Amino acid sequence: MKKDIHPEYHEITLVMTDGTERKIRSTYGKPGDVMKLSVDPLNHPAWTGVQRMLGTEGQVARFNKRFGGLGVKSE
C-alpha cells in the first residue's frame, strides 16, 4: 500500500435530527468536529426498510381519471 495517500481517520461528534449525539470515527473534517444530520438514519425509510405507499395507481391512470372526459368526441 502507498504511504501518505489515505485521509486521517479520527473521532468526530455526530448529532442526529432528534438532538442525540454519538462519537464516531470518520475521515470527515478535523478531530473533534461536529457533523449535524438533516436525515436521521434511525427513522428514514432508506435505512429502516419501512416505506409508506403514497398512491397505488400509476401516473397514466391518474391522468386518465382526471382528464378522461375532455377528449375529442368523434361522431
N, CA, C and O atoms as CSV, one atom per row, in Angstrom:
chain,resi,resn,atom,element,x,y,z
A,1,MET,N,N,0.825,-1.175,0.000
A,1,MET,CA,C,0.000,0.000,0.000
A,1,MET,C,C,0.877,1.250,0.000
A,1,MET,O,O,1.913,1.282,0.664
A,2,LYS,N,N,0.467,2.271,-0.737
A,2,LYS,CA,C,1.229,3.515,-0.771
A,2,LYS,C,C,1.067,4.265,0.541
A,2,LYS,O,O,-0.002,4.247,1.151
A,3,LYS,N,N,2.116,4.910,0.961
A,3,LYS,CA,C,2.087,5.689,2.194
A,3,LYS,C,C,1.592,7.104,1.914
A,3,LYS,O,O,1.771,7.633,0.817
A,4,ASP,N,N,0.972,7.702,2.919
A,4,ASP,CA,C,0.543,9.110,2.909
A,4,ASP,C,C,-0.480,9.458,1.829
A,4,ASP,O,O,-0.550,10.616,1.416
A,5,ILE,N,N,-1.278,8.495,1.359
A,5,ILE,CA,C,-2.326,8.832,0.387
A,5,ILE,C,C,-3.714,8.696,0.996
A,5,ILE,O,O,-4.695,9.143,0.402
A,6,HIS,N,N,-3.809,8.087,2.171
A,6,HIS,CA,C,-5.103,7.871,2.802
A,6,HIS,C,C,-5.428,9.006,3.769
A,6,HIS,O,O,-4.541,9.499,4.465
A,7,PRO,N,N,-6.703,9.426,3.819
A,7,PRO,CA,C,-7.073,10.500,4.746
A,7,PRO,C,C,-6.976,10.028,6.196
A,7,PRO,O,O,-7.047,8.832,6.481
A,8,GLU,N,N,-6.815,10.978,7.093
A,8,GLU,CA,C,-6.726,10.671,8.521
A,8,GLU,C,C,-8.076,10.192,9.036
A,8,GLU,O,O,-9.105,10.784,8.709
A,9,TYR,N,N,-8.088,9.146,9.824
A,9,TYR,CA,C,-9.287,8.558,10.404
A,9,TYR,C,C,-9.315,8.936,11.874
A,9,TYR,O,O,-8.463,8.485,12.639
A,10,HIS,N,N,-10.284,9.762,12.291
A,10,HIS,CA,C,-10.299,10.312,13.639
A,10,HIS,C,C,-11.716,10.326,14.203
A,10,HIS,O,O,-12.666,9.963,13.508
A,11,GLU,N,N,-11.862,10.743,15.456
A,11,GLU,CA,C,-13.158,10.755,16.125
A,11,GLU,C,C,-13.845,12.110,15.956
A,11,GLU,O,O,-13.229,13.156,16.156
A,12,ILE,N,N,-15.146,12.078,15.581
A,12,ILE,CA,C,-15.966,13.284,15.484
A,12,ILE,C,C,-17.259,13.046,16.263
A,12,ILE,O,O,-17.541,11.924,16.685
A,13,THR,N,N,-18.037,14.104,16.447
A,13,THR,CA,C,-19.331,14.002,17.104
A,13,THR,C,C,-20.414,14.094,16.045
A,13,THR,O,O,-20.425,15.023,15.237
A,14,LEU,N,N,-21.323,13.129,16.050
A,14,LEU,CA,C,-22.436,13.083,15.110
A,14,LEU,C,C,-23.699,13.468,15.867
A,14,LEU,O,O,-24.041,12.838,16.868
A,15,VAL,N,N,-24.401,14.514,15.391
A,15,VAL,CA,C,-25.630,14.979,16.043
A,15,VAL,C,C,-26.801,14.568,15.156
A,15,VAL,O,O,-26.914,15.000,14.009
A,16,MET,N,N,-27.683,13.709,15.724
A,16,MET,CA,C,-28.850,13.224,14.994
A,16,MET,C,C,-29.916,14.313,14.934
A,16,MET,O,O,-29.785,15.340,15.599
A,17,THR,N,N,-30.973,14.102,14.142
A,17,THR,CA,C,-32.030,15.102,13.996
A,17,THR,C,C,-32.817,15.307,15.282
A,17,THR,O,O,-33.414,16.366,15.473
A,18,ASP,N,N,-32.830,14.308,16.172
A,18,ASP,CA,C,-33.554,14.465,17.437
A,18,ASP,C,C,-32.684,15.073,18.537
A,18,ASP,O,O,-33.140,15.211,19.671
A,19,GLY,N,N,-31.447,15.435,18.224
A,19,GLY,CA,C,-30.554,16.093,19.173
A,19,GLY,C,C,-29.589,15.168,19.892
A,19,GLY,O,O,-28.687,15.641,20.584
A,20,THR,N,N,-29.757,13.864,19.745
A,20,THR,CA,C,-28.834,12.944,20.401
A,20,THR,C,C,-27.475,12.998,19.717
A,20,THR,O,O,-27.381,13.242,18.514
A,21,GLU,N,N,-26.432,12.768,20.495
A,21,GLU,CA,C,-25.067,12.836,19.975
A,21,GLU,C,C,-24.393,11.479,20.103
A,21,GLU,O,O,-24.635,10.725,21.045
A,22,ARG,N,N,-23.536,11.189,19.123
A,22,ARG,CA,C,-22.755,9.958,19.146
A,22,ARG,C,C,-21.335,10.280,18.720
A,22,ARG,O,O,-21.108,11.146,17.874
A,23,LYS,N,N,-20.395,9.584,19.303
A,23,LYS,CA,C,-18.997,9.697,18.883
A,23,LYS,C,C,-18.749,8.594,17.860
A,23,LYS,O,O,-19.000,7.418,18.122
A,24,ILE,N,N,-18.250,8.995,16.684
A,24,ILE,CA,C,-17.934,8.018,15.649
A,24,ILE,C,C,-16.552,8.322,15.095
A,24,ILE,O,O,-16.007,9.404,15.311
A,25,ARG,N,N,-15.999,7.366,14.384
A,25,ARG,CA,C,-14.726,7.575,13.707
A,25,ARG,C,C,-15.013,7.818,12.229
A,25,ARG,O,O,-15.812,7.107,11.619
A,26,SER,N,N,-14.353,8.828,11.657
A,26,SER,CA,C,-14.649,9.232,10.294
A,26,SER,C,C,-13.440,9.935,9.686
A,26,SER,O,O,-12.487,10.280,10.385
A,27,THR,N,N,-13.495,10.139,8.389
A,27,THR,CA,C,-12.480,10.941,7.700
A,27,THR,C,C,-12.978,12.367,7.485
A,27,THR,O,O,-12.276,13.184,6.888
A,28,TYR,N,N,-14.195,12.677,7.971
A,28,TYR,CA,C,-14.800,13.997,7.831
A,28,TYR,C,C,-14.074,15.025,8.694
A,28,TYR,O,O,-13.811,14.766,9.868
A,29,GLY,N,N,-13.752,16.162,8.141
A,29,GLY,CA,C,-13.215,17.290,8.898
A,29,GLY,C,C,-11.952,17.017,9.684
A,29,GLY,O,O,-11.070,16.272,9.257
A,30,LYS,N,N,-11.894,17.650,10.856
A,30,LYS,CA,C,-10.733,17.522,11.748
A,30,LYS,C,C,-11.174,16.789,13.012
A,30,LYS,O,O,-12.373,16.686,13.270
A,31,PRO,N,N,-10.245,16.284,13.795
A,31,PRO,CA,C,-10.620,15.634,15.058
A,31,PRO,C,C,-11.432,16.587,15.934
A,31,PRO,O,O,-11.050,17.742,16.120
A,32,GLY,N,N,-12.554,16.100,16.473
A,32,GLY,CA,C,-13.394,16.909,17.341
A,32,GLY,C,C,-14.479,17.692,16.632
A,32,GLY,O,O,-15.300,18.326,17.296
A,33,ASP,N,N,-14.515,17.671,15.284
A,33,ASP,CA,C,-15.563,18.386,14.548
A,33,ASP,C,C,-16.932,17.786,14.846
A,33,ASP,O,O,-17.043,16.655,15.319
A,34,VAL,N,N,-17.983,18.576,14.555
A,34,VAL,CA,C,-19.362,18.141,14.769
A,34,VAL,C,C,-20.059,18.063,13.417
A,34,VAL,O,O,-20.004,19.012,12.634
A,35,MET,N,N,-20.718,16.934,13.136
A,35,MET,CA,C,-21.495,16.766,11.912
A,35,MET,C,C,-22.964,16.666,12.311
A,35,MET,O,O,-23.345,15.780,13.077
A,36,LYS,N,N,-23.796,17.584,11.785
A,36,LYS,CA,C,-25.230,17.575,12.077
A,36,LYS,C,C,-25.959,16.958,10.885
A,36,LYS,O,O,-25.784,17.392,9.746
A,37,LEU,N,N,-26.772,15.948,11.159
A,37,LEU,CA,C,-27.501,15.258,10.100
A,37,LEU,C,C,-28.826,15.947,9.810
A,37,LEU,O,O,-29.495,16.430,10.724
A,38,SER,N,N,-29.206,15.993,8.531
A,38,SER,CA,C,-30.518,16.515,8.160
A,38,SER,C,C,-31.496,15.360,7.948
A,38,SER,O,O,-32.709,15.563,7.993
A,39,VAL,N,N,-30.979,14.147,7.716
A,39,VAL,CA,C,-31.788,12.947,7.580
A,39,VAL,C,C,-31.277,11.949,8.597
A,39,VAL,O,O,-30.093,11.612,8.605
A,40,ASP,N,N,-32.162,11.476,9.452
A,40,ASP,CA,C,-31.762,10.575,10.532
A,40,ASP,C,C,-31.824,9.121,10.077
A,40,ASP,O,O,-32.897,8.649,9.701
A,41,PRO,N,N,-30.709,8.400,10.098
A,41,PRO,CA,C,-30.717,7.001,9.656
A,41,PRO,C,C,-31.500,6.078,10.581
A,41,PRO,O,O,-31.769,4.935,10.213
A,42,LEU,N,N,-31.871,6.540,11.766
A,42,LEU,CA,C,-32.631,5.691,12.680
A,42,LEU,C,C,-34.102,5.589,12.298
A,42,LEU,O,O,-34.769,4.626,12.677
A,43,ASN,N,N,-34.626,6.577,11.544
A,43,ASN,CA,C,-36.036,6.514,11.183
A,43,ASN,C,C,-36.320,6.817,9.717
A,43,ASN,O,O,-37.486,6.954,9.347
A,44,HIS,N,N,-35.305,6.927,8.874
A,44,HIS,CA,C,-35.510,7.193,7.454
A,44,HIS,C,C,-35.772,5.881,6.714
A,44,HIS,O,O,-35.093,4.890,6.982
A,45,PRO,N,N,-36.735,5.846,5.793
A,45,PRO,CA,C,-37.089,4.614,5.090
A,45,PRO,C,C,-35.928,3.963,4.333
A,45,PRO,O,O,-35.919,2.745,4.159
A,46,ALA,N,N,-34.963,4.743,3.887
A,46,ALA,CA,C,-33.845,4.162,3.152
A,46,ALA,C,C,-33.026,3.223,4.028
A,46,ALA,O,O,-32.428,2.276,3.515
A,47,TRP,N,N,-32.985,3.459,5.330
A,47,TRP,CA,C,-32.196,2.618,6.238
A,47,TRP,C,C,-33.058,1.646,7.038
A,47,TRP,O,O,-32.581,0.580,7.428
A,48,THR,N,N,-34.324,1.996,7.291
A,48,THR,CA,C,-35.160,1.126,8.120
A,48,THR,C,C,-35.892,0.069,7.303
A,48,THR,O,O,-36.280,-0.964,7.849
A,49,GLY,N,N,-36.090,0.303,5.996
A,49,GLY,CA,C,-36.806,-0.642,5.154
A,49,GLY,C,C,-38.316,-0.478,5.219
A,49,GLY,O,O,-39.039,-1.218,4.552
A,50,VAL,N,N,-38.812,0.471,6.005
A,50,VAL,CA,C,-40.251,0.712,6.118
A,50,VAL,C,C,-40.591,1.907,5.244
A,50,VAL,O,O,-40.030,2.991,5.404
A,51,GLN,N,N,-41.523,1.693,4.313
A,51,GLN,CA,C,-41.889,2.773,3.408
A,51,GLN,C,C,-43.390,2.968,3.405
A,51,GLN,O,O,-44.151,2.028,3.637
A,52,ARG,N,N,-43.810,4.194,3.141
A,52,ARG,CA,C,-45.239,4.495,3.008
A,52,ARG,C,C,-45.612,4.413,1.544
A,52,ARG,O,O,-44.829,4.799,0.676
A,53,MET,N,N,-46.789,3.919,1.269
A,53,MET,CA,C,-47.311,3.931,-0.093
A,53,MET,C,C,-48.106,5.220,-0.272
A,53,MET,O,O,-49.102,5.438,0.417
A,54,LEU,N,N,-47.676,6.056,-1.177
A,54,LEU,CA,C,-48.368,7.324,-1.394
A,54,LEU,C,C,-49.577,7.150,-2.297
A,54,LEU,O,O,-50.607,7.789,-2.083
A,55,GLY,N,N,-49.465,6.307,-3.288
A,55,GLY,CA,C,-50.569,6.063,-4.210
A,55,GLY,C,C,-50.353,4.734,-4.897
A,55,GLY,O,O,-49.217,4.336,-5.154
A,56,THR,N,N,-51.442,4.048,-5.196
A,56,THR,CA,C,-51.290,2.740,-5.823
A,56,THR,C,C,-51.507,2.798,-7.321
A,56,THR,O,O,-51.074,1.901,-8.044
A,57,GLU,N,N,-52.173,3.845,-7.800
A,57,GLU,CA,C,-52.398,3.927,-9.238
A,57,GLU,C,C,-51.245,4.656,-9.920
A,57,GLU,O,O,-50.596,5.511,-9.318
A,58,GLY,N,N,-51.000,4.311,-11.169
A,58,GLY,CA,C,-49.904,4.919,-11.917
A,58,GLY,C,C,-50.235,6.305,-12.408
A,58,GLY,O,O,-51.366,6.772,-12.279
A,59,GLN,N,N,-49.239,6.960,-12.972
A,59,GLN,CA,C,-49.428,8.331,-13.442
A,59,GLN,C,C,-50.401,8.398,-14.613
A,59,GLN,O,O,-51.209,9.324,-14.686
A,60,VAL,N,N,-50.339,7.437,-15.531
A,60,VAL,CA,C,-51.230,7.449,-16.695
A,60,VAL,C,C,-52.678,7.231,-16.254
A,60,VAL,O,O,-53.583,7.918,-16.728
A,61,ALA,N,N,-52.896,6.277,-15.347
A,61,ALA,CA,C,-54.248,6.015,-14.858
A,61,ALA,C,C,-54.797,7.236,-14.122
A,61,ALA,O,O,-55.974,7.571,-14.254
A,62,ARG,N,N,-53.945,7.890,-13.355
A,62,ARG,CA,C,-54.371,9.082,-12.626
A,62,ARG,C,C,-54.717,10.212,-13.607
A,62,ARG,O,O,-55.687,10.941,-13.399
A,63,PHE,N,N,-53.917,10.354,-14.679
A,63,PHE,CA,C,-54.182,11.373,-15.696
A,63,PHE,C,C,-55.505,11.088,-16.403
A,63,PHE,O,O,-56.326,11.987,-16.584
A,64,ASN,N,N,-55.708,9.819,-16.804
A,64,ASN,CA,C,-56.943,9.465,-17.496
A,64,ASN,C,C,-58.162,9.662,-16.606
A,64,ASN,O,O,-59.214,10.083,-17.086
A,65,LYS,N,N,-58.037,9.368,-15.338
A,65,LYS,CA,C,-59.141,9.547,-14.399
A,65,LYS,C,C,-59.485,11.034,-14.261
A,65,LYS,O,O,-60.652,11.407,-14.138
A,66,ARG,N,N,-58.471,11.851,-14.285
A,66,ARG,CA,C,-58.669,13.284,-14.084
A,66,ARG,C,C,-59.148,14.006,-15.335
A,66,ARG,O,O,-60.019,14.874,-15.270
A,67,PHE,N,N,-58.562,13.632,-16.488
A,67,PHE,CA,C,-58.845,14.359,-17.728
A,67,PHE,C,C,-59.513,13.498,-18.792
A,67,PHE,O,O,-59.559,13.900,-19.955
A,68,GLY,N,N,-60.023,12.346,-18.439
A,68,GLY,CA,C,-60.626,11.425,-19.417
A,68,GLY,C,C,-61.817,11.980,-20.148
A,68,GLY,O,O,-62.028,11.639,-21.312
A,69,GLY,N,N,-62.600,12.815,-19.518
A,69,GLY,CA,C,-63.804,13.355,-20.142
A,69,GLY,C,C,-63.556,14.529,-21.070
A,69,GLY,O,O,-64.506,15.043,-21.662
A,70,LEU,N,N,-62.330,14.967,-21.218
A,70,LEU,CA,C,-62.027,16.146,-22.033
A,70,LEU,C,C,-61.616,15.791,-23.460
A,70,LEU,O,O,-61.259,16.685,-24.228
A,71,GLY,N,N,-61.654,14.535,-23.831
A,71,GLY,CA,C,-61.196,14.103,-25.144
A,71,GLY,C,C,-62.096,14.593,-26.273
A,71,GLY,O,O,-63.205,15.074,-26.037
A,72,VAL,N,N,-61.600,14.464,-27.508
A,72,VAL,CA,C,-62.356,14.847,-28.692
A,72,VAL,C,C,-63.334,13.740,-29.000
A,72,VAL,O,O,-62.951,12.573,-29.074
A,73,LYS,N,N,-64.592,14.090,-29.182
A,73,LYS,CA,C,-65.622,13.093,-29.472
A,73,LYS,C,C,-65.792,12.980,-30.969
A,73,LYS,O,O,-65.931,13.987,-31.662
A,74,SER,N,N,-65.781,11.766,-31.466
A,74,SER,CA,C,-65.998,11.544,-32.898
A,74,SER,C,C,-67.445,11.099,-33.103
A,74,SER,O,O,-68.009,10.390,-32.270
A,75,GLU,N,N,-68.039,11.522,-34.222
A,75,GLU,CA,C,-69.453,11.197,-34.472
A,75,GLU,C,C,-69.580,10.096,-35.455
A,75,GLU,O,O,-70.694,9.690,-35.786
